[in-house]
Amino acid sequence: MEQSKKPRFAVCIQNTDSEDLEPRKIYQLLLDDKAESEGYLRVIDESGEDYLYPVGYFFVLPDLPEAVEQALLVNT
């Protein structure tokens, strides 16, 4: 899979004022360079929608094996 199209994931480490995030849960990230340059990540949260959250709410995971990525992908 091409690096830029490779799914990305992060673990929620804090959810201050964000009821749609669960600490210690893995979330799928969507590519949004502009948001990241401003300190935010675009995350598919518990509502099933993607929203911007502060980068400090997450630990971005390194590349995962393809089988794990496929298991974690949100069905869209």
N, C-alpha and C positions, 0 to 999 in steps of 0.2 A: 504494500500500500504506500502511496506517495506520502512523504513526511508531512506536507502541509495539509493533507486530507486525513491524516491519521487521527483517530479519536483521542481526545484528552480527557483525563479524569482528575478529580481532586477530592480530598477528604475534608469535610466540614470540621473545623476546630473551634468555631464559635458561632453563635447565632443571635447576637444582641439585636433586639427589635425585629427579628425575622422569624415569624412563626412557620414559614414554609421551608425552613432548613432544620435538619436534625444533626446535632453534633455526632461525630464518629461515623457518619454515613458517607458513602462514596457517591459523588455526583458527576454527571457528564458535563463537560464544558463545550461551548461553541466558540469558534474563532471570531474574535472581535478585537482587532489590533488597536482601534481607536479607544475602546473602553479600557483595555489593558494599559495603554499609555497614560490613562488618567487614573489608574489605580483600582480598576474594577475588573471582575470576571463575569462573563455571560454564562449563566448556570441554568440547567434545566432542573427546577426545584420540585418540591412535593406537589405543587399544583399541576405539574406536567408542562408548564409553560417556561420559557426562558426569560430570565430577569438579570439585571446587573446587581452584583453584590461586591462589597469591598474585598480586595484581594487578601486582606488579613483574616478573613473568615475561613480561609482554605489553605491546605497544604497541597500543592499540585504534585500529582504522582509522576514518577518517571515512566518511560515507555513500559508498557505491560505486554506480556505474551498475547498473541492474537486471539487465542481461545478465551483468555480472561476478558479482553476488550469486547469480544462478541457477546459474552455473557452479561456484561455491564451496560451495553448499549440500550438506550431508551427506545422503545418501539414507537416509531412515528408514522 
